[in-house]
Amino acid sequence: MSVPEVDTLRKFVFERLLNEDTRMKLVNILGKIDGKPAIIIAEKTAFDTSPEFLQAFAQPANLSQLSVIENNDIYYWYHASQTSGELPQHAEVKLTLIYPATDAHIRKYSVQNVRMVTETPEIYREHVKPYIELKTAYGRLNWVYNILEKKAEAESIIFEDNDPVNGFILSPDLKWDRKTMSSLYAMAIVHRRDIKSIRDLKKTDAPWLREMQKKIIQGLRTKYPEVDEDQLRVYVHYQPSYYHFHIHVVSISHDGGGGQVAGKAILLQNIISQLETMAVDGLDQVEFAYSLGEESELWQNVFLKLKNKIE
């Protein structure tokens, strides 16, 4: 027995894509029904968060198809589907597995309030720098070195400047499906290991950064010529998610959420200009304001204690 409303939708004839939102997983499609203009607004539904569903989340009954995208150290990436069909063409879900996960991972991915903090040169030197040193010890950056040494993700490299001092590797970020250009997301990881964050950058690094930005864009556009230079957002994070200097390159039409907001992302061009014009020798001598989650170690072990001491 047919349903009139369903029959109406089935007669939709596609003409063109009007818009897409890669973060909200939404598309607006223009077409015709019986020769008249029609628009479909299609949005992915939210996950079932009931305990019954989540307890069996990874089982074949819920994820009937799985294919491995990449594996590097404790990180695994998959395409998955809840229906039949060849992957990744019919993938409905992209999964990241962190195993074994640390307490820091659990805190990072938990729902939490966010605070704005001001990190002075003194706070950086006395509190944050020792924290960064700890976060680069005990093999925590092995997965980064695997990429630089081409032990992992070598087949995904978009461009490489193999100079051990000035060079970098440019690869797709695992958040990108490598097909949807409006959500393009790549990462440039530098070969040199003496720069953990923007705090280690000096005035003398400005020419290197300017040349690297030029090479990153050229390398990306050689691989994807349909992307114009002014369609790319090139930035770094402070605080970053890991302490080996790296640069984000993202389609300007992609909404990256919290990773692209003020208090987290800083345009590389602005950093270069600041280095070229500032009176001091390096970014370890200036103040930075940024946001922190209340579950983060920096908030709990540094800034919360400083706040309570002041109050």
N, C-alpha and C positions, 0 to 999 in steps of 0.2 A: 504494500500500500504506500503510495507516494505521499509526501508531505509538501504542500505548495511552497512553503518557505525554503525548504531544502532544494526543491526543483529549481527555484529562482536562482539560488547561488550556483548550482551546477551549470547553469547556462552562461556563466561569466566567461568572457573571451579576453584574454590578456592583451594589453597594448604596450604599456611601459611602466617601469618603476618610478613612482613619484618621489619617494623618500625612504630612507632606512635609518634606524637608530641601532647601532651595533651594541651599545651598552644595554639598552632596554629590550633588545631582541624584538624589534618591531619594524614592519614594512608597510608602506602605503602603496597600493597597486592600482593603476588606472586600467580600465577595460570597458567592455560594453556588454549589456544584456539586452537582447532583442533590438539591437541597433542603437540603444540609448546609453550615454555615458554612465559608468558605475565605478565606484571606488571600494576596494577591500582594504580594511585596516587589520592586519594580522599581527597578533602579539603572542609570544610564547607564554604559556601559563606557568605559575609558580610550582615548585616542587612540593610534593606531599611530604609534610614534616611530622606525620603521625609516627609514634614509636613502632607500630606494626610494620610500616613501610620501610623506615630507616634501618630496622634490625635486619631486614633482608635486602638492603639496597644493592649490594654488590653481587647478589646471587643471580643465576641465569634467568630466573622468573622475572626479574626486573630489568636486567641488562643482558638481553639475549645475544648481543653482538659486541665484541671488544677487539680493538686493534691497538697495538702499541705505537705511539708516535716517537717517543724517545725515552731513554733512561740515562740518568747521570747521578752517580753517587746515591743519595737517599731520595732522589726525586724521580718520579715516574709520570709519564703523560700518556693519555689514552684518548682515542675516539670511541664513543659508545652509542648504542642504539637500543631502544626498547621494542623495536620491530625488526622484521627481517629485511635484508637488503645489503648490498655490498658497501663496505666501509672504505674510505671515509665519506663517500658521496652521500650516504644516507644517515650520517651521524646526527644524532639529536643532542648529544651531550659531549663536552670535552672534560675529561677528568684529570686532576692532578692528585697523585698519591705521594705523601711524604711519609717515608718509613725507613727506620724508626723515627718518630717525631719526638722532639724535645719539649720541655716545659715552655721554652721560649716560643716554639711554633704554636703551641696550644694557646698561649696568651695572645699572640699576634692575630690569630684567626677567630678569636672570641669577640662577641659583641661587647662594646665598651664605649664609655664617654671619651671625648677628646678635649685636651687642654692646649692652650697657647703658652709657650715658654719663650724666654729671652736668654740666649746663651752668650754670655760675655766672654771675652778672651780669657779671663781668669777662671770662669766656670769650665770652659773648654779645657784649659791646661790642667786644672786640678782634679776635675771629675770626669769629663767626657772623654778626653784622650786616653786615660787608663782603661776606660770601658771599651773603647775601640780596639786598643791593643789586645784586650782579652778576647774580643770577638774575632780576631784574626789568628788566634792561636789554636792549637790542638786539632788541626786539620779541618777547621770550619770552612775554609775556602777551597777545599780539594776539588769540589765540583766546578769552580771557576778555573782552576789550573788545568783540569781535564779538558776544558774547552780550549784554553790557550795552547795546550800541548797536543791538541787534536786527538785526544783519547776518547772524546765524546763530541757528538754533534758536528763532526768535521764535514759531513756530507751536506750540511745545511748552510755552510758559510756563504754569505752574499758577496763579501769583499774582504780582502786582507792586505794590510800593509805590514809586512813581516819584519820591519825594522825593530830590534829589541828595545830601543829607547823611545822612539817616536811612533811606533806602529800600533795597530789594533786589529781586532777581528770583529767584523760586522755580521750578525746572524739574526734570523727571525726570532722574535720573542715567542715563547711557547704559548702565550695568550692569543697569538694571531693564528688564524686557520690557513694562512699563506695563499688564500684565494681572494678574499674580500678586500679590495684595495681601499675602501673607505674606512676599514679598521686596521690598516697596515700598522705594524708595531715591530720595530727592530731594536737591537741592542748592540752598541759598540763597546767592547771590553778592551782596555789598553793592555799592552804587553808589559809595560813597566810596573813594578810591584811596590814602589815607594810612595805611591799616592793612594791613600785609603779613602779619602773623601775630599770635598772641596777645601776643607781646612788645610790640606797639604799643598795647595796651589800657591805659587809665588808669581810676582810680577813678571819674572823671566819666562813663565809658562804661557803667557798670552799668545805669542806667535805660534807656539806648538798647538794650542787649542784652536786658534783660527785656521791653521792649515788642516788640522784634523777634521774640523767641522766641514771644510770644503771637500775633503776626500770622502767623508761619510756620505754627503749628499750626492757627490758624483758617482760613488760606488752603488748607491741605492738606485739612482736614476739609470745607470747602465743596465742593471738587472730588471728594473721596472720603469721603462721609458715613458709610460703613460702618466707618471707622477711628476708634477712640476715642483720646482724647488720651493715655491711659495705655498705649497700644499703640505709642507712638512713642519712639524713642531719638534725642535731639538732642545732637550733640557736634561738636567740632572736633578737628583733628589738630595735633600738634606733635612733630616737624616735619611741615608739610603738604607735599603733592605739588607745589603751586605757591603763590607768595607774593602772593596777593591774598585778603583775608580772606573765608572762605566757611564755611558751616555744613552739616553732614550731618544729614539727617533720614531715619531708617531704621525699618522695622517691627521691633519688639522680637523678633519670632520669626525674623528673618533672621540667619543666622550669617555675618557679614561677614569672618570670618577675621582675619588680622593687623591689618586696619584698625580693628578694634573692641577690641583687647586693651589692657591696661594697658601704658603705655610708648609708646602711639601716640594713642589716643583719650582725650579729656577731655570729660566731660559739660558742656554749656553752663551748666546750672544751678550746677554746682560753680565754674565760672569766675566767674559773677555773684556768688556768695556770697563767693568769695575777694576779689574787687574791693571788695565792700561792707565787708568786715571787716578787711582788711589795713592795717598801719600805714604802709606806703610808698605812693607815689603811683601806681605802675604796675607791670605784670608784667615790665618790663625790669629790675626790681630784686630779683627773687626767683630761687631755684634751680629748675631743672626737670630731672628725670631722664627719659630716654626711650631707645628702642632705635634702633639704626642698623645697616643692612646693611654688611658689610665692603667691598662694592663701591661704596658711596656716596661722593661727593666729600667730604662732611662728615667721614666717618670717616677717609678716607685723607689728606685735606689738613689736618685740624684735630685730631681726637681721637687718632688713632694717633700723630701727631707729639708731642702733649702727653704721651701715655702713655709713649712711648719716652724722652722728656726726663726724666720723673720717675723711670723705672726706671734 
